[in-house]
Amino acid sequence: MRRIKLTVAYDGTAYCGWQIQPNGITVEEVLNRALSRLTGEEIHVTGASRTDAGVHARGNVAVFDTASAIPSERLAYAVNPFLPEDIVVVKSEEVPAEWHPRYQNSVKTYEYHILNREMPDPLRRRDSWHVSFPLDLDKMRAAAVHLVGEHDFRSFCSIHTGAKTTVRTICSLDIEKSEDLITIRISGNGFLYNMVRIIAGTLTEVGRGFRTPEEVNDILDAGARKQAGATAPPQGLVLAGIEYEQ
Amino acid sequence: MRRIKLTVAYDGTAYCGWQIQPNGITVEEVLNRALSRLTGEEIHVTGASRTDAGVHARGNVAVFDTASAIPSERLAYAVNPFLPEDIVVVKSEEVPAEWHPRYQNSVKTYEYHILNREMPDPLRRRDSWHVSFPLDLDKMRAAAVHLVGEHDFRSFCSIHTGAKTTVRTICSLDIEKSEDLITIRISGNGFLYNMVRIIAGTLTEVGRGFRTPEEVNDILDAGARKQAGATAPPQGLVLAGIEYEQ
Protein backbone atom coordinates (compact mmCIF):
# COMPACT_ATOMS: atom_id res chain seq x y z
CA MET A 1 0.00 0.00 0.00
CA ARG A 2 1.14 3.51 -0.77
CA ARG A 3 -0.31 6.80 0.49
CA ILE A 4 -0.97 9.24 -2.33
CA LYS A 5 -1.36 13.00 -1.94
CA LEU A 6 -3.61 14.65 -4.50
CA THR A 7 -3.83 18.35 -5.35
CA VAL A 8 -7.40 18.98 -6.44
CA ALA A 9 -8.97 21.90 -8.32
CA TYR A 10 -12.70 22.34 -8.71
CA ASP A 11 -15.45 24.71 -9.71
CA GLY A 12 -17.66 24.42 -6.62
CA THR A 13 -20.78 25.84 -8.28
CA ALA A 14 -22.53 22.50 -8.69
CA TYR A 15 -21.46 20.95 -5.37
CA CYS A 16 -22.70 20.99 -1.78
CA GLY A 17 -19.12 21.58 -0.69
CA TRP A 18 -16.27 19.14 -0.16
CA GLN A 19 -17.49 16.86 2.58
CA ILE A 20 -19.84 13.94 1.98
CA GLN A 21 -23.34 14.64 3.22
CA PRO A 22 -26.72 13.00 2.72
CA ASN A 23 -28.54 15.86 1.00
CA GLY A 24 -26.51 16.57 -2.12
CA ILE A 25 -23.52 15.72 -4.24
CA THR A 26 -20.08 16.70 -2.96
CA VAL A 27 -16.55 16.89 -4.34
CA GLU A 28 -15.28 14.23 -1.93
CA GLU A 29 -17.94 11.77 -3.06
CA VAL A 30 -17.26 12.30 -6.76
CA LEU A 31 -13.52 11.94 -6.16
CA ASN A 32 -14.03 8.71 -4.18
CA ARG A 33 -16.15 7.27 -6.97
CA ALA A 34 -13.62 8.17 -9.68
CA LEU A 35 -10.65 6.77 -7.73
CA SER A 36 -12.59 3.60 -6.90
CA ARG A 37 -13.48 3.05 -10.54
CA LEU A 38 -9.87 3.66 -11.59
CA THR A 39 -8.24 1.37 -9.03
CA GLY A 40 -10.93 -1.24 -8.50
CA GLU A 41 -10.50 -0.62 -4.75
CA GLU A 42 -12.93 1.09 -2.40
CA ILE A 43 -11.29 4.47 -1.98
CA HIS A 44 -12.14 7.04 0.72
CA VAL A 45 -10.05 10.18 0.48
CA THR A 46 -9.18 12.38 3.47
CA GLY A 47 -9.31 16.06 2.58
CA ALA A 48 -7.33 18.98 3.98
CA SER A 49 -10.06 21.59 3.77
CA ARG A 50 -13.82 21.07 3.91
CA THR A 51 -14.79 23.89 1.59
CA ASP A 52 -18.40 25.08 1.75
CA ALA A 53 -21.10 24.71 -0.86
CA GLY A 54 -20.31 26.88 -3.86
CA VAL A 55 -16.69 27.54 -2.83
CA HIS A 56 -13.94 26.74 -5.35
CA ALA A 57 -10.42 25.38 -5.13
CA ARG A 58 -7.30 25.53 -7.24
CA GLY A 59 -5.28 23.57 -4.69
CA ASN A 60 -7.18 21.59 -2.10
CA VAL A 61 -5.31 18.51 -0.88
CA ALA A 62 -6.48 14.97 -0.22
CA VAL A 63 -4.82 11.65 0.51
CA PHE A 64 -5.77 8.02 0.02
CA ASP A 65 -4.13 4.63 0.29
CA THR A 66 -3.90 2.28 -2.63
CA ALA A 67 -2.30 -0.94 -3.81
CA SER A 68 -2.71 0.14 -7.43
CA ALA A 69 0.22 -0.44 -9.78
CA ILE A 70 -0.23 2.97 -11.42
CA PRO A 71 2.88 5.10 -10.72
CA SER A 72 2.14 7.79 -8.13
CA GLU A 73 2.82 10.73 -10.45
CA ARG A 74 0.63 9.22 -13.20
CA LEU A 75 -2.45 8.81 -10.99
CA ALA A 76 -3.53 12.41 -11.66
CA TYR A 77 -3.55 11.77 -15.40
CA ALA A 78 -5.24 8.41 -14.95
CA VAL A 79 -8.11 9.59 -12.75
CA ASN A 80 -9.08 12.75 -14.64
CA PRO A 81 -10.95 10.86 -17.39
CA PHE A 82 -13.18 9.45 -14.62
CA LEU A 83 -14.00 12.92 -13.27
CA PRO A 84 -16.51 15.50 -14.53
CA GLU A 85 -14.91 18.58 -16.10
CA ASP A 86 -15.53 20.72 -13.02
CA ILE A 87 -13.11 18.63 -10.91
CA VAL A 88 -9.46 18.13 -11.92
CA VAL A 89 -6.66 16.37 -10.05
CA VAL A 90 -3.75 18.62 -10.96
CA LYS A 91 -1.00 16.66 -9.19
CA SER A 92 -0.42 13.28 -7.49
CA GLU A 93 2.60 12.17 -5.47
CA GLU A 94 3.53 9.55 -2.90
CA VAL A 95 3.83 10.63 0.74
CA PRO A 96 4.83 8.71 3.89
CA ALA A 97 2.17 6.30 5.22
CA GLU A 98 1.56 8.46 8.31
CA TRP A 99 1.21 11.73 6.39
CA HIS A 100 -2.15 13.40 7.12
CA PRO A 101 -3.34 16.55 5.34
CA ARG A 102 -4.85 18.13 8.47
CA TYR A 103 -2.54 17.03 11.30
CA GLN A 104 0.59 18.96 10.47
CA ASN A 105 1.74 22.50 10.01
CA SER A 106 0.66 24.19 6.84
CA VAL A 107 -0.11 27.58 5.38
CA LYS A 108 -3.37 27.85 3.48
CA THR A 109 -3.98 30.62 0.98
CA TYR A 110 -7.47 31.73 0.06
CA GLU A 111 -8.51 34.32 -2.49
CA TYR A 112 -11.77 36.22 -2.35
CA HIS A 113 -12.82 37.92 -5.59
CA ILE A 114 -15.06 40.98 -5.69
CA LEU A 115 -16.28 42.37 -9.00
CA ASN A 116 -16.55 46.07 -8.17
CA ARG A 117 -18.50 47.87 -10.87
CA GLU A 118 -22.00 49.06 -11.40
CA MET A 119 -23.23 46.26 -13.67
CA PRO A 120 -22.67 42.53 -13.15
CA ASP A 121 -20.43 40.59 -15.56
CA PRO A 122 -22.07 37.33 -16.70
CA LEU A 123 -18.62 35.82 -17.28
CA ARG A 124 -17.60 36.43 -13.64
CA ARG A 125 -20.88 35.55 -11.93
CA ARG A 126 -19.69 32.08 -10.90
CA ASP A 127 -16.38 33.10 -9.34
CA SER A 128 -16.86 36.56 -7.87
CA TRP A 129 -19.13 38.61 -5.63
CA HIS A 130 -20.67 41.53 -7.48
CA VAL A 131 -20.52 44.71 -5.38
CA SER A 132 -21.97 47.66 -7.28
CA PHE A 133 -21.05 50.38 -4.77
CA PRO A 134 -17.60 51.98 -4.96
CA LEU A 135 -15.10 50.48 -2.51
CA ASP A 136 -12.20 52.45 -1.01
CA LEU A 137 -9.23 50.10 -1.27
CA ASP A 138 -7.00 52.22 0.94
CA LYS A 139 -9.49 51.91 3.78
CA MET A 140 -9.83 48.17 3.19
CA ARG A 141 -6.04 47.81 3.30
CA ALA A 142 -5.84 49.90 6.47
CA ALA A 143 -8.41 47.61 8.08
CA ALA A 144 -6.61 44.47 6.86
CA VAL A 145 -3.43 45.47 8.71
CA HIS A 146 -5.21 44.94 12.04
CA LEU A 147 -6.09 41.35 11.14
CA VAL A 148 -2.57 40.21 10.30
CA GLY A 149 -0.77 38.28 13.05
CA GLU A 150 -1.99 36.04 15.85
CA HIS A 151 -5.46 36.96 17.11
CA ASP A 152 -8.52 35.39 18.62
CA PHE A 153 -10.82 35.36 15.58
CA ARG A 154 -13.93 34.38 17.52
CA SER A 155 -15.79 37.38 16.03
CA PHE A 156 -14.94 36.17 12.53
CA CYS A 157 -16.33 32.69 12.92
CA SER A 158 -19.81 31.28 12.44
CA ILE A 159 -21.45 30.12 15.65
CA HIS A 160 -21.63 26.55 14.37
CA THR A 161 -17.90 26.08 14.80
CA GLY A 162 -16.59 23.09 16.70
CA ALA A 163 -13.00 24.37 16.92
CA LYS A 164 -11.27 23.99 20.30
CA THR A 165 -9.57 27.36 20.09
CA THR A 166 -10.42 30.38 17.99
CA VAL A 167 -6.88 31.74 17.97
CA ARG A 168 -5.36 31.73 14.50
CA THR A 169 -2.45 33.43 12.75
CA ILE A 170 -2.90 35.34 9.50
CA CYS A 171 0.53 35.53 7.82
CA SER A 172 -0.49 37.96 5.11
CA LEU A 173 -3.58 39.74 3.87
CA ASP A 174 -3.15 41.59 0.56
CA ILE A 175 -5.74 43.42 -1.46
CA GLU A 176 -5.12 43.97 -5.16
CA LYS A 177 -7.22 45.40 -7.94
CA SER A 178 -6.97 44.60 -11.63
CA GLU A 179 -9.50 46.43 -13.81
CA ASP A 180 -12.83 45.86 -12.02
CA LEU A 181 -11.73 42.86 -10.02
CA ILE A 182 -10.58 43.13 -6.41
CA THR A 183 -8.70 40.15 -4.99
CA ILE A 184 -8.35 39.71 -1.23
CA ARG A 185 -5.56 37.17 -0.70
CA ILE A 186 -5.24 35.70 2.80
CA SER A 187 -2.63 33.25 4.03
CA GLY A 188 -2.68 31.67 7.45
CA ASN A 189 -2.03 28.56 9.51
CA GLY A 190 -5.69 27.70 9.70
CA PHE A 191 -9.10 29.26 9.28
CA LEU A 192 -12.28 28.98 11.30
CA TYR A 193 -15.65 28.17 9.79
CA ASN A 194 -16.63 30.98 7.38
CA MET A 195 -13.68 33.06 8.60
CA VAL A 196 -12.43 34.22 5.18
CA ARG A 197 -15.94 35.07 4.02
CA ILE A 198 -16.67 37.06 7.19
CA ILE A 199 -13.36 38.91 6.81
CA ALA A 200 -14.24 39.66 3.16
CA GLY A 201 -17.70 40.87 4.19
CA THR A 202 -16.29 43.05 6.97
CA LEU A 203 -13.58 44.58 4.76
CA THR A 204 -16.23 45.37 2.17
CA GLU A 205 -18.25 47.26 4.79
CA VAL A 206 -15.10 49.24 5.60
CA GLY A 207 -14.58 49.89 1.88
CA ARG A 208 -18.12 51.25 1.58
CA GLY A 209 -17.55 53.58 4.51
CA PHE A 210 -19.99 51.83 6.87
CA ARG A 211 -17.16 51.17 9.34
CA THR A 212 -13.76 52.71 9.96
CA PRO A 213 -10.58 50.64 9.50
CA GLU A 214 -9.90 50.97 13.25
CA GLU A 215 -13.23 49.32 14.13
CA VAL A 216 -11.68 46.02 13.10
CA ASN A 217 -9.74 46.11 16.39
CA ASP A 218 -12.97 46.57 18.35
CA ILE A 219 -14.51 43.66 16.47
CA LEU A 220 -11.55 41.42 17.35
CA ASP A 221 -11.73 42.52 21.00
CA ALA A 222 -15.47 41.94 21.27
CA GLY A 223 -15.16 38.22 20.54
CA ALA A 224 -18.71 38.12 19.24
CA ARG A 225 -19.80 37.12 15.73
CA LYS A 226 -22.53 39.77 15.59
CA GLN A 227 -19.93 42.56 15.82
CA ALA A 228 -18.34 41.61 12.48
CA GLY A 229 -19.76 42.19 9.02
CA ALA A 230 -21.96 39.94 6.91
CA THR A 231 -20.65 36.66 5.51
CA ALA A 232 -19.67 37.30 1.88
CA PRO A 233 -21.27 34.85 -0.58
CA PRO A 234 -19.48 31.56 -1.37
CA GLN A 235 -18.87 31.96 -5.12
CA GLY A 236 -16.22 34.65 -4.55
CA LEU A 237 -14.01 32.31 -2.54
CA VAL A 238 -11.32 30.00 -3.85
CA LEU A 239 -8.85 27.89 -1.87
CA ALA A 240 -5.74 28.82 -3.83
CA GLY A 241 -3.34 26.36 -2.23
CA ILE A 242 -1.85 24.69 0.83
CA GLU A 243 1.86 24.70 1.61
CA TYR A 244 3.09 22.04 4.05
CA GLU A 245 6.22 22.24 6.15
CA GLN A 246 8.77 19.73 5.02
CA MET B 1 -40.51 56.29 -31.03
CA ARG B 2 -36.89 56.36 -29.97
CA ARG B 3 -34.04 54.14 -31.13
CA ILE B 4 -32.10 52.64 -28.23
CA LYS B 5 -28.58 51.27 -28.45
CA LEU B 6 -27.79 48.49 -25.98
CA THR B 7 -24.37 47.21 -24.94
CA VAL B 8 -24.83 43.54 -24.11
CA ALA B 9 -22.61 41.12 -22.16
CA TYR B 10 -23.23 37.38 -22.05
CA ASP B 11 -21.81 34.04 -21.11
CA GLY B 12 -22.47 32.19 -24.36
CA THR B 13 -22.07 28.70 -22.87
CA ALA B 14 -25.79 27.94 -22.78
CA TYR B 15 -26.73 29.57 -26.10
CA CYS B 16 -26.78 28.57 -29.76
CA GLY B 17 -25.14 31.90 -30.55
CA TRP B 18 -26.65 35.34 -30.99
CA GLN B 19 -28.97 34.97 -33.95
CA ILE B 20 -32.45 33.49 -33.69
CA GLN B 21 -32.64 30.00 -35.16
CA PRO B 22 -35.18 27.20 -34.99
CA ASN B 23 -33.08 24.55 -33.23
CA GLY B 24 -32.06 26.15 -29.96
CA ILE B 25 -32.23 29.12 -27.67
CA THR B 26 -30.24 32.22 -28.64
CA VAL B 27 -29.19 35.47 -26.98
CA GLU B 28 -31.21 37.57 -29.45
CA GLU B 29 -34.38 35.62 -28.66
CA VAL B 30 -33.97 35.93 -24.89
CA LEU B 31 -33.25 39.64 -25.23
CA ASN B 32 -36.33 40.17 -27.43
CA ARG B 33 -38.50 38.40 -24.90
CA ALA B 34 -37.16 40.41 -21.95
CA LEU B 35 -37.54 43.76 -23.74
CA SER B 36 -41.03 42.83 -24.91
CA ARG B 37 -42.08 41.92 -21.36
CA LEU B 38 -40.58 45.14 -20.03
CA THR B 39 -42.13 47.48 -22.58
CA GLY B 40 -45.35 45.65 -23.47
CA GLU B 41 -44.36 46.13 -27.11
CA GLU B 42 -43.22 43.45 -29.56
CA ILE B 43 -39.48 44.10 -29.66
CA HIS B 44 -37.07 42.73 -32.24
CA VAL B 45 -33.49 43.85 -31.68
CA THR B 46 -30.92 44.23 -34.45
CA GLY B 47 -27.48 43.04 -33.38
CA ALA B 48 -24.04 44.20 -34.46
CA SER B 49 -22.30 40.84 -34.30
CA ARG B 50 -23.83 37.39 -34.75
CA THR B 51 -21.56 35.54 -32.37
CA ASP B 52 -21.41 31.76 -32.73
CA ALA B 53 -22.70 29.12 -30.35
CA GLY B 54 -20.64 29.12 -27.16
CA VAL B 55 -18.92 32.45 -27.89
CA HIS B 56 -19.12 35.16 -25.22
CA ALA B 57 -19.44 38.95 -25.26
CA ARG B 58 -18.59 41.77 -22.92
CA GLY B 59 -19.73 44.40 -25.41
CA ASN B 60 -21.94 43.26 -28.25
CA VAL B 61 -24.29 45.99 -29.49
CA ALA B 62 -27.96 45.88 -30.44
CA VAL B 63 -30.64 48.46 -31.24
CA PHE B 64 -34.41 48.51 -31.03
CA ASP B 65 -37.20 51.07 -31.38
CA THR B 66 -39.62 51.78 -28.56
CA ALA B 67 -42.35 54.14 -27.45
CA SER B 68 -41.68 53.24 -23.81
CA ALA B 69 -41.62 56.08 -21.28
CA ILE B 70 -38.59 54.60 -19.51
CA PRO B 71 -35.64 57.02 -19.83
CA SER B 72 -33.08 55.70 -22.32
CA GLU B 73 -30.23 55.42 -19.80
CA ARG B 74 -32.49 53.57 -17.31
CA LEU B 75 -33.56 50.86 -19.76
CA ALA B 76 -30.46 48.78 -18.97
CA TYR B 77 -31.37 48.71 -15.28
CA ALA B 78 -35.02 48.06 -16.05
CA VAL B 79 -34.52 45.13 -18.39
CA ASN B 80 -31.89 43.19 -16.41
CA PRO B 81 -34.41 41.76 -13.92
CA PHE B 82 -36.18 40.18 -16.92
CA LEU B 83 -32.98 38.52 -18.13
CA PRO B 84 -31.28 35.31 -16.92
CA GLU B 85 -28.02 35.92 -15.06
CA ASP B 86 -25.90 34.89 -18.05
CA ILE B 87 -27.09 37.90 -20.09
CA VAL B 88 -26.62 41.49 -18.84
CA VAL B 89 -27.42 44.76 -20.60
CA VAL B 90 -24.52 46.89 -19.35
CA LYS B 91 -25.52 50.17 -21.01
CA SER B 92 -28.45 51.76 -22.83
CA GLU B 93 -28.54 55.08 -24.69
CA GLU B 94 -30.61 56.83 -27.32
CA VAL B 95 -29.22 57.03 -30.87
CA PRO B 96 -30.56 58.72 -34.03
CA ALA B 97 -33.47 56.91 -35.68
CA GLU B 98 -31.36 55.89 -38.69
CA TRP B 99 -28.46 54.53 -36.62
CA HIS B 100 -27.73 50.90 -37.50
CA PRO B 101 -25.16 48.78 -35.65
CA ARG B 102 -23.85 47.06 -38.77
CA TYR B 103 -24.05 49.74 -41.49
CA GLN B 104 -21.41 52.14 -40.31
CA ASN B 105 -17.72 52.25 -39.57
CA SER B 106 -16.64 50.57 -36.41
CA VAL B 107 -13.71 48.80 -34.83
CA LYS B 108 -14.48 45.49 -33.17
CA THR B 109 -12.19 43.99 -30.57
CA TYR B 110 -12.14 40.28 -29.85
CA GLU B 111 -10.14 38.42 -27.25
CA TYR B 112 -9.21 34.79 -27.52
CA HIS B 113 -8.10 33.11 -24.27
CA ILE B 114 -5.79 30.09 -24.18
CA LEU B 115 -5.03 28.35 -20.89
CA ASN B 116 -1.51 27.11 -21.53
CA ARG B 117 -0.51 24.59 -18.90
CA GLU B 118 -0.38 20.86 -18.57
CA MET B 119 -3.56 20.34 -16.54
CA PRO B 120 -6.95 21.94 -17.23
CA ASP B 121 -8.38 24.52 -14.78
CA PRO B 122 -12.04 23.78 -13.94
CA LEU B 123 -12.59 27.49 -13.20
CA ARG B 124 -11.46 28.50 -16.69
CA ARG B 125 -13.05 25.69 -18.68
CA ARG B 126 -15.98 27.86 -19.83
CA ASP B 127 -13.98 30.84 -21.09
CA SER B 128 -10.68 29.49 -22.39
CA TRP B 129 -9.18 26.88 -24.67
CA HIS B 130 -6.95 24.49 -22.77
CA VAL B 131 -3.69 23.85 -24.69
CA SER B 132 -1.41 21.53 -22.72
CA PHE B 133 1.64 21.80 -25.00
CA PRO B 134 4.12 24.66 -24.48
CA LEU B 135 3.55 27.60 -26.82
CA ASP B 136 6.33 29.91 -27.98
CA LEU B 137 4.88 33.39 -27.63
CA ASP B 138 7.69 35.06 -29.55
CA LYS B 139 6.92 32.93 -32.58
CA MET B 140 3.21 33.61 -32.22
CA ARG B 141 3.89 37.36 -32.07
CA ALA B 142 6.19 37.15 -35.09
CA ALA B 143 3.40 35.41 -37.00
CA ALA B 144 0.81 37.93 -35.83
CA VAL B 145 2.77 40.82 -37.38
CA HIS B 146 2.02 39.43 -40.85
CA LEU B 147 -1.72 39.54 -40.23
CA VAL B 148 -1.92 43.19 -39.18
CA GLY B 149 -3.08 45.61 -41.89
CA GLU B 150 -5.35 45.20 -44.92
CA HIS B 151 -5.32 41.71 -46.36
CA ASP B 152 -7.53 39.28 -48.20
CA PHE B 153 -8.43 36.92 -45.34
CA ARG B 154 -10.09 34.31 -47.56
CA SER B 155 -7.83 31.63 -46.05
CA PHE B 156 -9.03 32.58 -42.55
CA CYS B 157 -12.70 32.23 -43.25
CA SER B 158 -15.04 29.26 -43.12
CA ILE B 159 -16.35 28.18 -46.51
CA HIS B 160 -19.93 28.94 -45.47
CA THR B 161 -19.32 32.67 -45.64
CA GLY B 162 -21.71 34.87 -47.57
CA ALA B 163 -19.48 37.95 -47.45
CA LYS B 164 -19.10 39.93 -50.71
CA THR B 165 -15.43 40.60 -50.17
CA THR B 166 -12.93 38.81 -47.99
CA VAL B 167 -10.64 41.84 -47.64
CA ARG B 168 -10.49 43.10 -44.06
CA THR B 169 -8.20 45.33 -42.00
CA ILE B 170 -6.75 44.20 -38.69
CA CYS B 171 -5.74 47.34 -36.75
CA SER B 172 -3.89 45.52 -33.99
CA LEU B 173 -3.13 41.98 -32.89
CA ASP B 174 -1.48 41.69 -29.48
CA ILE B 175 -0.57 38.57 -27.55
CA GLU B 176 -0.14 38.82 -23.79
CA LYS B 177 0.45 36.26 -21.09
CA SER B 178 -0.53 36.51 -17.44
CA GLU B 179 0.38 33.44 -15.39
CA ASP B 180 -0.98 30.52 -17.43
CA LEU B 181 -3.41 32.51 -19.51
CA ILE B 182 -2.56 33.75 -23.01
CA THR B 183 -4.81 36.46 -24.44
CA ILE B 184 -4.84 37.13 -28.18
CA ARG B 185 -6.46 40.55 -28.65
CA ILE B 186 -7.52 41.46 -32.19
CA SER B 187 -9.07 44.73 -33.34
CA GLY B 188 -10.34 45.32 -36.84
CA ASN B 189 -12.99 46.91 -39.02
CA GLY B 190 -14.82 43.65 -39.54
CA PHE B 191 -14.27 39.93 -39.30
CA LEU B 192 -15.27 37.07 -41.56
CA TYR B 193 -17.07 33.97 -40.34
CA ASN B 194 -14.83 32.11 -37.84
CA MET B 195 -11.92 34.44 -38.74
CA VAL B 196 -10.74 35.11 -35.19
CA ARG B 197 -10.99 31.44 -34.23
CA ILE B 198 -9.04 30.36 -37.33
CA ILE B 199 -6.38 33.01 -36.59
CA ALA B 200 -6.17 31.75 -32.98
CA GLY B 201 -5.91 28.16 -34.19
CA THR B 202 -3.21 29.06 -36.74
CA LEU B 203 -1.15 31.11 -34.26
CA THR B 204 -1.32 28.19 -31.83
CA GLU B 205 0.12 25.88 -34.48
CA VAL B 206 2.95 28.39 -34.96
CA GLY B 207 3.43 28.49 -31.16
CA ARG B 208 3.73 24.71 -31.06
CA GLY B 209 6.35 24.78 -33.80
CA PHE B 210 4.18 23.05 -36.42
CA ARG B 211 4.50 26.09 -38.70
CA THR B 212 6.96 28.94 -38.99
CA PRO B 213 5.82 32.55 -38.42
CA GLU B 214 6.61 33.31 -42.07
CA GLU B 215 4.18 30.65 -43.29
CA VAL B 216 1.37 32.99 -42.34
CA ASN B 217 2.23 34.99 -45.45
CA ASP B 218 1.93 31.89 -47.62
CA ILE B 219 -1.43 31.12 -46.03
CA LEU B 220 -2.68 34.63 -46.82
CA ASP B 221 -1.41 34.37 -50.41
CA ALA B 222 -2.98 30.97 -50.97
CA GLY B 223 -6.51 32.26 -50.45
CA ALA B 224 -7.68 28.79 -49.41
CA ARG B 225 -9.19 27.83 -46.07
CA LYS B 226 -7.40 24.48 -45.98
CA GLN B 227 -3.99 26.20 -45.86
CA ALA B 228 -4.74 27.80 -42.45
CA GLY B 229 -4.84 26.10 -39.08
CA ALA B 230 -7.75 24.48 -37.29
CA THR B 231 -10.64 26.57 -35.98
CA ALA B 232 -10.03 27.14 -32.26
CA PRO B 233 -13.01 26.15 -30.07
CA PRO B 234 -15.73 28.74 -29.32
CA GLN B 235 -15.45 29.00 -25.54
CA GLY B 236 -12.11 30.82 -25.75
CA LEU B 237 -13.61 33.71 -27.74
CA VAL B 238 -15.16 36.86 -26.34
CA LEU B 239 -16.36 39.92 -28.24
CA ALA B 240 -14.76 42.53 -26.00
CA GLY B 241 -16.35 45.62 -27.54
CA ILE B 242 -17.30 47.66 -30.59
CA GLU B 243 -16.21 51.27 -31.08
CA TYR B 244 -18.23 53.32 -33.56
CA GLU B 245 -17.01 56.39 -35.41
CA GLN B 246 -18.80 59.48 -34.23
Interface residues (C-beta under 8 A of the other chain):
Chain A: A9 Y10 D11 H56 R58 A76 N80 E85 D86 I87 V88 V90 K91 M119 P120 D121 P122 L123 R125 R126 D127 V238
Chain B: A9 Y10 D11 H56 R58 A76 N80 E85 D86 I87 V88 V90 K91 M119 P120 D121 P122 L123 R125 R126 D127 V238
